[in-house]
Amino acid sequence: MKSTITVRDINAGDKAWLQREARQFGISMEEFVRRLIREKRENSRSCGNLSDAFKRYFGPEHGVELPPRARYGYRPIEFDDEGNT
């Protein structure tokens, strides 16, 4: 499925940058923008969940010591013969 978008009022400096970058790769500005969108979308998928974001910005490699990750489970409720817990 093909779709079309029009982007108006692009800053002249941004447009010149797009033209230079596209020319450097030997592709059209349109194709360059498609690739930028695709790359951004793929990178946003790899961001994962909130804990992944914390790992990117915190942790020993960034000077922050985080507590160990804990797993919380549940213990099934046990009833005695009288129905008490």
C-alpha positions in Angstrom: 0.0 0.0 0.0 1.4 3.3 -1.0 0.6 6.5 0.8 1.6 10.1 0.4 2.4 12.8 2.9 3.3 16.4 2.3 5.5 18.2 4.8 5.2 22.0 4.6 7.3 24.7 6.2 10.5 22.8 6.5 13.3 25.0 7.7 15.6 25.9 4.9 18.6 24.6 6.8 16.9 21.3 7.4 16.0 21.0 3.7 19.5 21.8 2.6 20.8 19.1 5.1 18.3 16.6 3.6 19.5 17.4 0.1 23.2 17.0 1.0 22.7 13.8 2.9 20.6 12.3 0.1 23.1 13.4 -2.5 25.9 11.8 -0.4 24.1 8.4 -0.5 23.2 8.8 -4.1 19.4 8.7 -3.4 16.5 11.0 -3.7 15.4 13.1 -0.7 12.2 11.1 -0.7 14.1 7.9 -0.3 16.4 9.3 2.3 13.4 10.4 4.4 11.8 6.9 4.0 15.0 5.4 5.3 15.1 7.8 8.2 11.6 7.0 9.2 12.2 3.2 8.9 15.4 3.5 11.0 13.7 5.5 13.7 10.8 3.1 13.8 13.1 0.1 14.1 15.1 1.8 16.8 11.9 2.6 18.8 10.9 -1.0 18.7 14.2 -2.0 20.2 13.7 0.3 23.1 11.7 -2.3 24.8 10.1 -1.7 28.2 10.7 0.7 31.0 13.3 -1.4 32.6 15.3 -1.4 29.4 15.2 2.4 29.4 16.6 2.4 33.0 19.4 0.0 31.9 20.4 2.4 29.1 20.8 5.4 31.5 21.6 4.0 34.9 23.6 1.1 36.3 27.2 0.6 37.2 28.5 1.6 33.7 26.8 5.0 34.2 27.9 5.5 37.9 24.6 4.4 39.4 24.4 1.3 41.6 20.9 -0.3 41.2 19.5 -2.8 43.7 19.4 -6.4 42.5 16.4 -7.4 40.4 13.8 -9.2 42.5 11.2 -11.6 41.2 7.9 -11.5 43.0 5.9 -14.7 43.0 2.9 -15.7 44.9 2.3 -18.4 47.4 -0.9 -20.3 46.8 -3.4 -20.1 49.6 -3.8 -23.3 51.5 -7.0 -24.2 53.3 -7.4 -26.7 56.1 -10.3 -29.1 56.2 -12.5 -26.5 58.0 -12.0 -24.0 55.2 -9.7 -21.7 57.2 -6.6 -20.1 55.7 
